[in-house]
Amino acid sequence: MSLRRLILLRHGQTDYNVAGRMQGHIDSQLTDEGRTQVARAARELARFGADRLISSDLSRAVDTADQVAAVTGLPVKLDSRLRETHLGEWQGRTIDEIEADWPGAIATWRSDPTWAPPGGESRVEVVARSLPVVRELDAELAAGVDGDGDVDGDGRTGLLVAHGGLIAGLASGLLRLPEETWPSIGGVGNARWVTLARRPGHPRWRLTGYNVGAGE
């Protein structure tokens, strides 16, 4: 066990965020405000001295990670398992549009992590695909080998760039919260982050910060 701290950063504001449309796997783009948000966050995140930077491969996350990389000097590794929840037929629609075509479904989706939008993923499925990213990173650092095969025994902090729904679910999974409690975990704002940590010799993760932003 070498991974001692984990930072989960949500991408900056996108054009779909502004329009109030569900993104899922749609490859939306950062707005100018989103890039400004990320620039502020990157300066703050640099103080953590992260050893690895892994990002969802969707453009809004990649662009966010690239800005963080420019400040921290870390290379970015892309991993599709960090993508946002696939929302199936809901992708690209507003909440009002979804409610009109699937009355009551939004409330069901928000309250039941096992329920999936038509053609999409449940929150439980998203957590199942993203948890191995953390486990593999932990194993890599414990082995003392970096991406180039060089010995790197000091690696202890991982920084993952992802999406609001995935971050809330992944945090719940890492904390081993019962599934029925997952809906009580709130959302994460654009370019804000979650931090988790664990003590040497203690594998359980502890929540040390949630929905944290630059300057706080």
N, C-alpha and C positions, 0 to 999 in steps of 0.2 A: 504493500500500500504506500504509494509515493504521492499521489494526488491529494493535496491537503486543502486546496481552495478552488472553488469553481465559480466563475462569473458567467452569467447568462444575459447577454445583451440583445435587446430588441432593436431591429433596424430603425432608421429615421422615418419621418413622415413621407408618405407616398401620395401619388396622384389619386389612388383609390381611397386612401384614408380621407383625403379632402372631399371626395365625392360621396363618401359614406357607403362604399360598395365593398362587398365581401371579396377578399383576395384569394385565399387558399393557395393553389399552385399557379394562379395567373401571375405572369412575370411583370408586375407593376414596377414603376420607377420612382426613385427619390425625387422630391420636390427641392427647390432651393432652400426652403425652410428645413427640410429633412437633412440636407447636407450641413447646414449650419448647426443643427442639433447634434449631429454626429461629431462634428469638429470639437464642440464643447465637451462631449462625452469622452472622446478619444484622449484629450489632454488629462482628464481626470483619471481615466482607466490606466494610463501609463504608469501611475504611481504604484499599481499593484505588482508590477514587474512580472507579468505573465510569461510563462515558458512556452505555451502553445496557443495558437490562434486557429480555430476551426469554425467554418461558416457553412450555413445552408448554401446551396448552389443557385438559389433564386436571386435575380439581379439586385433586388432591394437589399438583401443581406450581403451579397458580394460587394456592392458599392460601399456599404457601411463598413465591412471588414477591411476593405482596401484603405479607407481613411484611417482606421485604427492602426493598420500595419504601417502606414506612412509615419505615424507618430512613435510607435513602439519598436519599429524595426523588425517585427516578427513576420515570417512568411505565412501566407494564408493557405490552409488546407481546406478544400471544399468537400462537403459530405451531404449527399442528397437526403440522408436520414434525418437531417435537421430542418427539412422543409416544413412549412406550416401544414396544418390539417388540410387534407384534400376535402373540399366542400361539395364535390359532385355538382349537382344541378343548381346549387345555390351560388356558385362562383360567378362573380360579376354583378350580382343582384344586391339591391338595398334590403334592409330589414323589412321595410314596408312592402316591398315586392314579394319577399318570401312569405310574409304573413298573409298576403292576399291569396297566394297560390297554395300555401300549406298552413292553414289556420292552426295556431297553437303549437306548431312544430318548433319554433324558436325557443319557446319556454321549455319544451321537453328536452331539446338539445342542451340547453344551458344547465339543466338540473340533473341530467342522467349521462355520466361519462361513457356508458356503454352504448348509447344511441348514436347513430350516424345519419347525416343528411342523405337523401337519396343519391346513390352513386358515389358517396364519399366515405370518409373514415370516422370512426369514433375516437374519442379522446384516449380511451384505453389502447386502441391500436397505435395511436401516435406515440404514446409513451413506450409501448413495447418495441417500436422501431428505433426510438432515439436513445433509450437507456444503454444499449450496447456501445454507443459512441463514447460515453463516459467510462464504461468498463474497459474498453480497449485503450483509451488514453491512460487510464490508471495503470494498466498492465505495461504499456510502453514506458511510462516513466519509472515504474518499479524495476524494469529491466535495465534502466540506465542507458538507454540507447535513443538518440534523436533521429530525425528523419534522414540524416546522412550516414547513419551507422556509427556515429562518434559517441564516445562515452559522455554522458551528461547526467551526473548523479544529483544535480541540484534542482531539477525540475519539480515544481510543486504546485504551480497554479495554472489552471486551464481557463481560457476565455473562449466561449462559444457565442457566435452571432447567429441569431435565429429570429423567431416570430412570436407574437404575443401568446397565441393559443398553445403552441408547443412549449414555450417557456413555463407557463403556468402548470401544464401537465407534467413536464419533466421534473420540475421542482417537487410536485406532489409525489411523483414516483420515487425520486431520490430520498425524500423524507419518509418514505414508506407509509404514507397516510392511507387510511382506508378509502376505497374508491367513492363511497357515499359522501365523503367529506370534500372531495375535489372541487365541487362547485362553489365552495366557500372561499377558495383561493382567488383573489381578485386579479384583474388584468394588469398588464405592464404597459406603460406609456411608451411612445416613440422615443428611441435613443435613451431609454432607461434600463436598469439592470437589476438582477437578483444575484445575491452572493450566498454561497453555502460553504461551510468549512467543517473539518473534522480534526480531532486531536490525534497525535501519533499513537498508534496501537488501538485506536477506536474507529471501526469502519463506518459507524453511523454518521450520516450527514446532519448538520445543524443549520438552520436558517439564520443567517447573520445580517441580511439586508434584503428588502423587497421593494421593488418599484423605486429604486434610488436613482437620482438624477445628478447631473453636474452641479457643483456648488453646494450640495447638501451635506 
